[in-house]
């Protein structure tokens, strides 16, 4: 079963599949898959995620530093503890297993997005500074090429996307040197594959030297309770700072994740929807990544904690995570966008200047001849502009109900007020040309 060719569209704001249909990136984060998941569980997981609409899996080719323990004890390079590696001794059993897992994913219509160099393996990054204090050394520079060659040789046939960096910053020359090598090698060995970089929370700085070789941008609002406004601020800054390329929220707050820095909070499906729709209407309409706390790190009944890295509150078991409601909300996103954009014919164009309201968490965009707003809380929608020839509907994003809303146009001020919708949840409000 082929996945079709994922490519950047002509507008450079999204993807196409086989040069025809809208190729929306709907991913799940399953960073620790290759080290932690039994093949029988993997089959069940893939079947469930395919049902939920997932078409991409973001997976780390190296052991995830904050995965749950114990894992399966199968590592890409010789190791006694899964933390310290003999990089010169590859474990072919691991790579054959990863190959089988990718084959199974493709059979379910799911494309691998393979992270090559997670930050804790790269000197001079925030992650490696923590990891080294805990006894986990970095990857030697000379092992970058052999590692990427191994990934491409074993997994390249599955049409993966190569994610060169994982959760990284670029604050040191040494880190930039490592990632320059990694990017150069993957461009050489897999020139027709799509490439991107997964960067750390709130990071809006990618070295200029990398930009021309990246096909699209990923950004990360992350899991900081106080930082959820980054869901719309990051795409605003990316659009202002870099050449236009497809942009996607690659790590929103994960469902039922405890907030970072030991803040007593867990992100709900509603929080996840807010991160998704805020980003989409701010210019990140190429795709979206879901995450469940207990899947990305693979929490099982026998798990006792994480290996290394930043701590969060206790994960749910992976079986429970597959029942969380938020993934179904994300699965509806491409269908709603397909309807609004008429199959990708129209672009989602941020139009925040239309909002006559100081509450910037309300996000507004134009899609063809429509105006679309995301309201995270129930309120009236006030817009600059006399939209007398439009009609308004609200789509309840939690219970999937539709309400037809009255509008009042003030000819003197040139403003429009869409009355409060009747739902107690977040909603999309859509203004469209009135039917006559």
Legacy VTK file of the C-alpha trace (Angstrom):
# vtk DataFile Version 3.0
C-alpha trace
ASCII
DATASET POLYDATA
POINTS 436 float
0.000 0.000 0.000
1.474 3.353 -1.037
0.986 6.543 0.900
1.109 8.876 -2.059
3.578 11.697 -2.580
3.362 14.418 0.063
4.552 17.712 -1.412
4.387 21.450 -0.778
1.569 23.173 -2.668
2.092 25.985 -5.147
1.037 28.658 -2.629
3.628 27.317 -0.166
1.122 27.362 2.674
0.157 23.698 2.776
0.623 20.226 1.332
-0.754 18.244 -1.557
-1.039 14.491 -1.851
-0.115 13.146 -5.288
-0.331 16.735 -6.601
-4.095 16.717 -6.280
-5.935 16.581 -2.978
-5.309 18.585 0.158
-2.587 16.788 2.124
-3.317 17.856 5.694
-0.681 16.752 8.232
-2.585 15.147 11.117
0.049 13.576 13.326
0.307 11.827 16.654
3.400 12.113 18.816
4.681 8.649 19.590
8.289 9.623 20.232
9.331 6.441 22.053
7.727 3.890 19.711
10.845 2.056 18.562
12.158 1.331 22.069
8.957 0.779 24.002
6.062 -0.808 22.114
5.417 -4.518 21.624
4.435 -5.334 18.033
1.022 -6.683 19.070
0.307 -3.426 20.930
1.662 -1.457 17.977
-0.872 -3.119 15.670
-3.740 -2.165 17.979
-2.425 1.370 18.405
-2.105 1.866 14.632
-5.586 0.539 13.948
-7.069 2.881 16.548
-5.187 5.959 15.402
-6.054 5.267 11.766
-9.732 5.158 12.769
-9.265 8.531 14.437
-7.843 10.059 11.254
-4.139 10.156 12.113
-2.001 10.032 8.953
1.479 10.835 10.328
3.458 9.551 13.320
6.249 11.677 14.793
8.785 9.134 16.092
12.308 9.472 17.496
14.895 7.252 15.785
16.961 7.365 18.992
15.696 6.399 22.455
13.468 9.167 23.790
15.281 10.626 26.797
12.138 11.096 28.897
10.348 7.889 27.871
8.722 5.703 30.512
10.738 2.955 32.122
11.237 0.104 31.960
11.305 -0.054 28.154
11.814 -3.193 26.069
15.601 -3.127 26.376
16.100 -2.906 22.590
18.360 -0.011 21.565
19.799 1.226 18.248
23.379 0.956 19.508
25.066 -1.275 22.052
23.988 -0.257 25.552
23.505 -1.787 28.964
21.093 0.821 30.290
19.543 2.650 27.310
21.323 5.841 28.323
25.015 5.333 27.478
25.700 3.959 23.976
28.601 2.508 22.044
27.806 4.371 18.841
30.251 2.248 16.855
28.206 -0.929 17.488
24.757 -0.756 15.836
22.092 -3.213 16.945
20.609 -4.645 13.759
17.699 -6.152 15.700
16.545 -2.638 16.626
16.725 -1.401 13.047
14.920 -4.431 11.646
12.234 -3.951 14.277
11.907 -0.252 13.391
11.606 -1.284 9.747
8.764 -3.675 10.564
7.003 -1.000 12.623
7.211 1.473 9.743
5.901 -1.165 7.342
2.934 -1.782 9.630
2.255 1.956 9.929
2.227 2.392 6.158
-0.218 -0.517 5.844
-2.582 1.544 8.003
-2.073 4.614 5.816
0.180 6.384 8.319
3.419 8.084 7.265
6.505 8.043 9.534
8.019 11.419 10.432
11.419 10.415 11.771
13.379 12.612 14.158
17.080 12.157 13.477
18.887 14.076 16.238
16.941 14.777 19.441
18.380 17.655 21.439
19.754 15.652 24.383
22.205 13.911 22.020
23.567 17.206 20.688
26.101 19.254 22.683
25.258 22.836 23.576
21.480 22.371 23.663
19.256 22.795 26.703
18.493 19.070 26.689
22.081 17.866 26.572
23.036 20.095 29.494
20.448 18.327 31.655
21.198 14.875 30.265
24.944 15.116 30.807
24.419 16.043 34.443
22.457 12.792 34.748
25.201 10.732 33.136
24.027 10.627 29.511
26.800 11.640 27.074
26.191 13.266 23.694
26.620 11.666 20.289
30.136 12.010 18.842
30.176 14.298 15.813
31.640 11.592 13.581
28.634 9.344 14.264
26.086 11.746 12.742
26.584 10.554 9.166
26.592 6.816 9.990
23.430 7.239 12.052
21.529 9.078 9.327
22.800 6.641 6.695
21.393 3.837 8.849
17.995 5.546 9.149
17.748 6.176 5.404
18.943 2.679 4.505
16.522 0.874 6.790
13.506 3.197 6.727
13.773 5.364 3.609
11.549 3.120 1.489
8.505 4.115 3.544
8.433 7.699 2.215
9.179 9.257 5.601
9.487 12.913 6.391
12.876 13.612 7.984
12.720 15.805 11.081
16.354 16.769 11.508
16.115 18.191 15.030
14.105 17.216 18.085
12.924 19.783 20.669
16.059 21.798 20.138
17.353 25.306 20.582
20.230 26.811 18.572
22.045 28.778 21.255
25.535 27.359 20.742
27.867 27.199 17.765
28.506 23.549 18.526
24.821 22.646 18.278
24.553 24.526 14.986
27.614 22.658 13.663
26.049 19.296 14.539
22.730 20.185 12.940
24.448 21.585 9.857
26.073 18.199 9.413
22.791 16.369 9.970
20.863 18.537 7.516
23.579 18.282 4.878
23.691 14.500 5.138
19.937 14.016 4.823
19.814 16.415 1.851
22.524 14.305 0.201
21.072 10.882 0.975
17.332 11.617 0.605
17.120 14.645 -1.684
13.454 14.133 -2.647
12.142 13.621 0.900
10.495 16.464 2.821
12.633 17.975 5.596
11.871 20.099 8.632
13.096 20.861 12.158
11.207 20.272 15.405
12.230 23.055 17.789
11.678 23.652 21.480
8.874 25.456 23.255
8.378 29.110 22.278
11.412 29.035 19.964
10.970 31.340 16.983
14.629 31.408 15.869
15.923 29.033 13.201
19.425 29.874 11.919
19.201 31.508 8.510
21.685 29.030 7.040
19.106 26.229 7.392
16.013 27.928 5.967
16.515 27.262 2.237
16.876 23.523 2.849
13.705 23.153 4.930
10.455 22.364 3.154
8.186 23.511 5.965
8.251 24.873 9.512
7.222 23.303 12.783
6.607 25.336 15.913
5.836 24.336 19.511
3.551 26.071 22.032
4.357 23.220 24.435
3.161 22.415 27.918
3.821 25.555 29.943
0.610 26.712 31.630
1.474 30.390 31.212
2.656 30.007 27.621
-0.413 28.837 25.729
-0.716 32.149 23.887
2.315 30.977 21.887
-0.169 28.924 19.862
-1.009 32.101 17.920
2.023 34.279 18.653
4.508 31.832 17.142
2.814 31.593 13.730
2.485 35.373 13.658
6.229 35.693 14.218
7.153 32.942 11.764
5.095 34.575 9.037
6.754 37.926 9.725
10.320 36.599 9.928
10.762 33.819 7.362
10.002 33.065 3.708
6.558 31.554 3.287
6.440 27.806 3.707
3.815 25.457 5.156
3.576 25.975 8.914
2.164 23.627 11.535
1.758 23.312 15.274
3.948 20.264 15.889
3.592 20.075 19.663
0.567 21.719 21.232
-0.288 21.013 24.835
-0.800 17.272 25.185
-4.142 16.010 26.403
-4.050 15.218 30.153
-0.418 16.345 30.393
0.469 17.920 33.697
1.803 21.410 33.054
5.558 21.848 33.107
7.417 23.402 36.049
5.230 21.458 38.494
2.198 23.681 37.977
-0.878 21.856 39.274
-2.851 21.583 36.046
-3.770 19.082 33.362
-4.562 20.108 29.806
-7.997 19.044 28.604
-9.405 18.398 25.138
-10.669 21.974 25.198
-7.168 23.317 25.826
-5.904 21.197 22.944
-8.607 22.560 20.628
-7.661 26.111 21.612
-4.035 25.483 20.654
-5.099 23.921 17.359
-7.630 26.460 16.094
-5.745 29.496 17.408
-2.746 28.431 15.370
-4.679 27.520 12.250
-6.427 30.897 12.048
-3.098 32.640 12.705
-1.458 31.082 9.658
-0.542 27.511 10.631
-3.107 25.742 8.463
-0.825 23.122 6.868
-1.326 20.589 9.604
-1.542 19.759 13.247
-0.082 17.325 15.751
-1.940 15.686 18.606
-0.383 14.311 21.772
-1.654 12.263 24.703
0.236 12.052 27.984
1.040 8.377 28.173
1.361 7.676 24.432
4.348 9.851 23.545
6.362 8.287 26.399
4.415 4.958 26.400
3.148 4.486 29.918
2.282 0.854 30.677
0.917 -0.814 33.829
4.448 -1.666 34.952
5.956 1.776 34.229
7.592 3.449 37.213
8.742 6.795 35.873
10.799 8.433 33.140
14.394 7.697 32.204
15.836 11.235 32.057
14.665 14.745 31.389
11.959 17.137 32.437
9.253 15.744 34.701
5.499 16.039 34.405
2.682 14.719 36.530
1.946 10.994 36.251
0.911 9.832 32.754
-2.157 7.755 32.039
-1.659 4.227 30.730
-1.450 4.153 26.948
-4.631 2.074 26.644
-6.575 4.806 28.459
-4.967 7.515 26.351
-6.382 6.047 23.153
-9.870 6.801 24.503
-9.248 10.509 25.220
-11.788 12.681 23.372
-9.348 15.276 22.055
-8.003 13.174 19.210
-11.498 12.970 17.722
-11.670 16.788 17.826
-8.382 16.928 15.924
-9.660 14.337 13.478
-12.499 16.695 12.541
-10.152 19.605 11.784
-9.184 18.611 8.217
-12.836 17.946 7.364
-13.893 21.385 8.600
-10.978 23.024 6.776
-11.731 21.074 3.620
-15.262 22.440 3.718
-14.174 26.010 4.427
-11.365 26.076 1.880
-13.264 24.047 -0.750
-10.649 21.332 -0.849
-7.703 23.688 -0.519
-8.763 26.049 -3.301
-8.926 28.942 -0.820
-6.184 29.919 1.597
-6.648 30.543 5.306
-5.472 34.159 5.597
-5.065 35.629 9.098
-7.234 38.730 9.469
-6.826 39.755 13.089
-7.293 43.380 12.052
-11.005 42.612 11.678
-11.397 41.951 15.405
-12.927 44.871 17.311
-11.946 43.422 20.685
-8.862 43.616 22.904
-9.073 39.909 23.771
-6.516 38.541 21.344
-7.271 34.924 22.270
-10.167 35.370 19.827
-8.601 34.647 16.432
-9.940 35.746 13.045
-9.110 34.748 9.465
-10.544 35.129 5.991
-11.166 32.021 3.920
-12.285 32.968 0.438
-15.453 35.038 0.859
-15.953 33.922 4.472
-14.794 35.256 7.812
-13.943 32.607 10.404
-13.361 33.298 14.103
-12.331 31.006 16.938
-13.862 31.902 20.335
-12.285 29.936 23.204
-14.998 31.192 25.574
-18.626 32.126 24.979
-19.006 35.793 24.069
-20.290 38.087 21.329
-18.040 38.607 18.321
-17.334 42.233 17.413
-15.790 42.990 14.027
-14.575 46.019 12.125
-16.555 46.183 8.908
-20.222 46.350 7.873
-21.017 42.707 7.085
-24.692 43.367 6.314
-24.644 40.985 3.348
-23.440 38.072 5.490
-25.079 35.542 7.799
-23.476 33.908 10.825
-23.416 30.391 12.188
-21.565 28.997 15.194
-20.152 25.486 15.287
-19.902 24.018 18.799
-16.498 22.330 18.825
-17.281 20.075 21.789
-20.806 18.810 21.138
-20.809 19.391 17.366
-23.995 21.506 17.256
-24.695 24.402 14.895
-26.456 27.636 15.841
-27.666 30.402 13.537
-26.777 33.738 15.091
-28.320 37.210 14.752
-26.061 40.073 13.656
-26.252 43.816 14.157
-24.499 46.198 11.803
-23.762 49.739 12.996
-23.653 51.879 9.861
-22.242 54.875 11.729
-19.212 53.093 13.133
-18.880 50.567 10.328
-18.816 47.656 12.762
-20.686 44.374 13.087
-21.727 42.539 16.235
-22.456 38.810 16.032
-24.554 37.944 19.068
-23.315 35.474 21.658
-23.706 31.849 20.675
-25.695 29.551 23.020
-22.952 26.998 23.714
-20.944 26.674 26.898
-17.869 25.601 24.974
-15.439 26.976 22.449
-16.832 27.556 18.981
-16.038 28.548 15.433
-18.157 31.453 14.232
-18.426 31.594 10.453
-19.739 34.553 8.467
-20.701 33.633 4.908
-22.557 35.394 2.102
-26.262 35.441 2.852
-28.489 33.202 0.784
-31.027 35.167 -1.277
LINES 1 437
436 0 1 2 3 4 5 6 7 8 9 10 11 12 13 14 15 16 17 18 19 20 21 22 23 24 25 26 27 28 29 30 31 32 33 34 35 36 37 38 39 40 41 42 43 44 45 46 47 48 49 50 51 52 53 54 55 56 57 58 59 60 61 62 63 64 65 66 67 68 69 70 71 72 73 74 75 76 77 78 79 80 81 82 83 84 85 86 87 88 89 90 91 92 93 94 95 96 97 98 99 100 101 102 103 104 105 106 107 108 109 110 111 112 113 114 115 116 117 118 119 120 121 122 123 124 125 126 127 128 129 130 131 132 133 134 135 136 137 138 139 140 141 142 143 144 145 146 147 148 149 150 151 152 153 154 155 156 157 158 159 160 161 162 163 164 165 166 167 168 169 170 171 172 173 174 175 176 177 178 179 180 181 182 183 184 185 186 187 188 189 190 191 192 193 194 195 196 197 198 199 200 201 202 203 204 205 206 207 208 209 210 211 212 213 214 215 216 217 218 219 220 221 222 223 224 225 226 227 228 229 230 231 232 233 234 235 236 237 238 239 240 241 242 243 244 245 246 247 248 249 250 251 252 253 254 255 256 257 258 259 260 261 262 263 264 265 266 267 268 269 270 271 272 273 274 275 276 277 278 279 280 281 282 283 284 285 286 287 288 289 290 291 292 293 294 295 296 297 298 299 300 301 302 303 304 305 306 307 308 309 310 311 312 313 314 315 316 317 318 319 320 321 322 323 324 325 326 327 328 329 330 331 332 333 334 335 336 337 338 339 340 341 342 343 344 345 346 347 348 349 350 351 352 353 354 355 356 357 358 359 360 361 362 363 364 365 366 367 368 369 370 371 372 373 374 375 376 377 378 379 380 381 382 383 384 385 386 387 388 389 390 391 392 393 394 395 396 397 398 399 400 401 402 403 404 405 406 407 408 409 410 411 412 413 414 415 416 417 418 419 420 421 422 423 424 425 426 427 428 429 430 431 432 433 434 435
